[in-house]
Amino acid sequence: MIRPDTARIDLASLDRSQFKLTPQGGRVLVHPLSNKRRWEERELPLRSLVTDEDGAVLSAGFPKFFNYGEHAPHDERFVDALARGVVEFPEKLDGSLIVADLSPDGRTVNLRTRQSLGLNELEAPIERLITERYPRLREALAEDPSVREGHSVLFEFLYPERPVVLRYERAALVLLALVDKRSLLPSWTEPALARIARETGVERTAIHALPTDPVALRPALDAIPQSEGVVARAVDRDGRPLLIKIKTQSYLRLHAHRARLGGGNAQRVAFLLGSEDEASFAQALEARGMDYEAITFARENLGDYFERRARVLSALRDLRASLGVGDARPSRADKRAFVERARAFIESNRERFVEPTWFDVAIKLFEGRVENATIVAYSALVGEPGPTVRQWLANAEDELRQTFEREVREEE
């Protein structure tokens, strides 16, 4: 097959402090580093590209596009397009972007995620979904004229088992747009999208009817239930395609809660609050202004934290009592006997003294360093170094305030 002419990127000229280049098997993935904040117009296509080793573009994701209110030049073009009545408002879906491209042999298509050369951990569920619901997807795309003429096809993969913020009822691929690998510009021409949807069996993005008055737009958008928002799209006066993200306030709130309370953060917050169980944890969060959805999300991220907390604190109390140590420091002449008693006690109760740090706790208790012993036990509970735990406890209120109030980046 003769590959259509595509744009060529001067890979050597890219600023490595701004962009990451990942070579693999004759291909190079180009995407921005996570700390990139400022974008020049000429850099926008570099949000997700795959090139060959000479820089010829093989695959193109969406160019970088901004939230409404984030980038004044694009806001001006958007407001003008609103006034001319040429803006569409497709639903912004909360899944994973999938980019499809014709394979080098021209017989099928390759699929990848935005920041990868392949599908990685999404490969199994996506391939299963294609087999079950879209069996002609690869064949139809490989035959499609837009694909054969040099366009990448962009889908959103919705996967209920791995929600980002919103949880969808069923797995699906949703057709979003095309990107021309020559101009690196997105397009959403009706004949092309209708043809691809019909031939592949993939559904298309829902289009919302929203006001063209910027003042009325936000309230109308926030009235859409269970929605991330929209990606407004238009062609400006100069014929340039324009994409603008407008997210609902409810989604922004949920996104912030998940970034602040997701992963290990929920456990850290529960520890700093001194919560003994889920009920007291929920009450403490509610008292700090968290709503039901945020509290539910935080509780889902705790795992078995409260069970481990109860076991660790009970084990610490029993260790002190059983070994006969307290705040007073025993004679060092008793250390050998103490060490033997401590080892025997911990080994005979290994189902409770699970963590490998309990002998260290016992020695600190023997030396009268009860606070240090407690810090070591807490460290085992939360999986953080002792100095970190000590700092948390010394500044618990500040740590909590910073967690609840910190600015959340879109990348999170």
N, C-alpha and C positions, 0 to 999 in steps of 0.2 A: 504494500500500500504506500502511496505517496502522501505524506503528512501535509495538511494545509499549512500555508505560511502563518506564523504566529508572531506575537511580539517577542522581542529579545531583550533580556535584562542584563545589564552590565554588572555581573555578580561581584567583580573585584571592587567596584566603586561603592558598594553598599556599606553603610556605617555599622560595623559589628557591635558598637555600643547601643545600637537601636534595633538591629535585626539579627535574627538567628538563622544561619544557613546549615542545614542538615543534609549532607550528601549520603546517598545509599543506592548502590546498584546502577550507577549512571544517571540517577535523578538527584535533584537538589530541592529540598523543601525550604521555602523562604517565608518567614513570618516574624512579626514583631516580638521583641522581648516583653515580658510582663510589666516592666516598669516604664514602657514608652507612653508618654502623655501628650507630647506635642507632635502634630502631624502637619507636614507640608502637602499641598495639593498633589504634587508629583509622587508622593509616597503612598497615597491612598490605595492604589492597586496592590501594594505589597503586603496586604493583610493575610493573604493565604495563597501562595503560588507554588507550583511545582514546575521546575525547568529541567532541561537536560544540562549536561556539564558545560555547554557553551552559552547557557542562558536562554535558550529558546523555550517559550512557555508551553508546557504540556497539560497543565491543569490550572484553573483559576477559580477561586472562591469569590464571594462578595468583596468588593473593595471596602475599605474602612468607611463606615458612615456613622453619623453622630446622633445624639439625643437632641430633641428640640430644646433650644436654649443653651446648647453646649458650644456651638460653633457659628458665630455671627454670619459669615458669608453664606453658609448653607441655609441658615434661618431666613435670610433675606430672599433667597431664591424660592424657598418654600412658601413664604407668605405671599409672594407674587404669584406663584402657581395656584395657591388657594383662591386668590382674588380672581384668577382667570378660570377657575372651576375645572382644572385639569389634574387634580390630585385624586388618587385612589387610596383606600385605607384597608389593605389586607391585614388580617390578624397576625400578630407577632406570636409565633409559637415558641414554647418553652422546652425545646428539646436539643438535639445535636445536629449540626449542619453536616450533610453528606454531599460530597461532590462526585459526580459521575463523568467519566471521560472515555472516549473511544480508546481501546487498547492499541498498542503499536501494530498488531496484525490486522486491525480493522474488523475483527470478527465479533468482538464482544466489548464490554465496557469494564473499566476498573472503578472501584469505589474507594473513597477515602474520607476521613474526617478533616475538619478545618486545620488542625495542627498536627497532621500525620500524613504519611505516605500510604497508609492503609486504614483498616477499620479497627485494628487492635482488639480491645476487649468487647467492642460492639459487633465483631464479625459474626459470632455464633447467633445472637438474636436477630441480626439483620438478615443473614442468609436463611435462617429459619422462616422469617417473615416473608422473604421473597419467594421461597419455595411454596409456602402455604397460600399466599394471597396475590403475589405478583409474578407468576411463573414466566411471563413473557418480558419481564422488565429489561433484562440485558439484551435480548434479541431485538426488542422494539427500539431501544435506544441506539443500538448499533446500526439499525437501518434508517434511523431518523435523519432527514436532510440537514437539520440544524446541527446535529452532533457531528455528522460527517463533514460539514463545512467549517468545523472548528469552534464549536461552542461547548463549554462545560454546562452540565445540567445540575441545578442545586435543589436538594430536597431537605426537609426537616424530618428527623427520625424521632418519633414520640415513643417513649419506652416507660410504661408504668412502673417497672421494677427498678428503674433508676431515675426518679424524678429530679429535676433541677430545683424548681420551687413549686410549680403547679404539678399536680398528679393527674394524668389522663387515664381514661377508662380502659383503653386498649392500645396496643402497639400499632403504629402506622407509619408509612412514608407519605409525606405531603409535598407536592410539587410547588416550588417557590419561584424560580426564575432561571434565566440562562445568563452566562457570561461569555462574551466574545473574546477568544484568546488572541485576537489580533489587536483590538482596541482596548481590551481589559475592562470594558464597560458592561454593566448589567443590562438586560432587556427582559421585557415581559409581554412581548407581542402576542395578541390573542390567538392568531392561527397556530403559532408554534406551540404555545402552552396547551391549547385545546387538543391538538394532535397528539402530543406526548402523553397527556392524561388519558386520552381515549385508548391509545395503543398499549400503554403500560398497565392500565387499570389503577393508577395512583390518583388519589383525590387531589384537588387543588385547594389553595388557601381561601378561606372565607373572606369576602370583601364586606366591610361595614359601611353603612351610610352615615356619615358624620357631618356636622356643620362645617361650612367653609369660613366661618368667622373664628379667628384664633381665640377670642375670649370665650366663645361658647364651646370650643372644641374639647377642652380638658374635662369640663363637667359631663359632657355627653360620653366621652371615652370612659370615665370612671363609673358610669352607670352600667357598663357591660359586665355581666357576672363572670367570675372565674376566668379572668383574662389577663395576660401580660401586657397587652396594649396593641399597638399597630406599628407597622413599618410603612409610613406614608411614602408613596412613590409618585413621581411625576417626571415630565420632560420639560426643562426650562425653556425660556425664550430663545436660547442659543442652540436648542436641540440636544442638550446634555441631560442624561438621566440623573435623577436625584432621589436619594433615599434618606428618610429621616425617621428615627425611632421616637415614638411617643408612648411612654409606659403609664399604666394606671397607678394611682396612688396606693391602691391596695397591694399591687404587686411589688412596688418599691418598698413598702413596709415589710412584706413577707420576705423579700430578698435580704433586706437589712437584718431581720431577725435570724435568718438562716445563716448568714455570714457571721453574725456575732455569737450565735448559740449552737452552731453546727459543730460536728466532729468532737474534739476534746474540750471545746469551750463550754459546753453545757455542764460537763463534769467539773471543770474548774470553777464555774459560777456556783454550782451546788456546794462545792467544798468551801468557797469563800463565804457563802451565806451561812454555813454551818447547818445546812438542812439535814434532818435525820431520815426523812422518807419523802416519797413523791408528793404527799399531801402538803407537807410543810414547805417543800420546794415550790410547788405551784402557788401557795399563798404568798411566799416571799416575792416571787416574780410579779404576781398581780399587784402587790403593794408598791412595786416599782414601775407600774404603768404598762406591763406587758399584757397583751390581749390573749384571748383564748387560743387563737391559732399559733401564736408565738410560744405560748406555754406548752401546748401539745407537741410542737416540733422539738422543743428543748427536752421534754420528757422522753421522746422517742430516741434521742441521742445519748441518753444516760447509760444505756445497756444495763449491766448488773451492778452499777456503782453503789447503790444503797445496800445491796447484799454484802458487797465487799467491805463497805464502810463499817457496817455492823460487826462483821467478823474481825476486821483489823482492830477496831477499838476494844472489842471484847477480849481479844487475844492479848492486847497490851495490858489491860487491867489484870487479867489472870496471870500473866507473866510476872508482873510486879508482886502480886499476892503470893503466888506459889513459890517464888524464889526468895521471898522474905526481904525484899529491898524496897526502899522508899526514898524520901528526899535526903535522909541522912546517909553519909558515906561509910560503908563498912570497912573493917580493917583489911589491909592488902594481904595479910596472912591468910585470909579466907578465900583468896582469889582462886586458887587451884580447885578447891572443893566446889566453889561457886561455878566455875567453868564446867566441871563435870556434871553438876546438877542441871545447869542451863541446857547443855547439849542433850542430856537424857530427856529433860522435860519437853524440849522443842521436837525432838525426834519422835517421842511417843505421842505427840499431838500434831503430827505433820499435816493432817487434814485441815487444821485451823491455822497453822503457821506455814502457809503456802509459800510466801515470798522468801527469797534467800537472804534477806537482811535481818532476820530475827535474832541471830546470835549477836550481831553488832548492836541491836537494840538492848539485848540483855547485858552486854558489857558496859554500855553507857549507863544503864540502871545501876549496876554494881558500883560504878564510879560516882554515883550521885548526880549524874547529868540527866535528870529526868526530862528537861525541856529538849535536849538534844536527842534523847531516845524517842520522844514523841515526834520530833521532826523526821527522823529516819522512818518511823512507821507511816507517817503521812506521806512521805516521799514514795514509799512502796505503794500506797493506795492510789495516788494520782499519777504515778509514773513520771515524776519530775525530780531533778536533783534537789538535794537538801537545801542548798543556798537559795534556789528559786522558791521553794516552799516557804522558807523563812521570810523572804522578801514579800511574798504574797500576804502572809499573815500579819506582817508589820504594817502593811499598807492596804489592808483588805478593802476598805471603802473606796480608796482611790482606784484600786485595780478594778473593782466592780463598775465604778462610774466610767472609767475609760473603756471598759468592754461594752457597756450599754450605749455609750455616746460616740464611739469612734466612727469616723467616716468610712463608709463601705465603698470600695471601688467596683465598677461594673464587672471587671474580670473575675471577681469573687462569686 
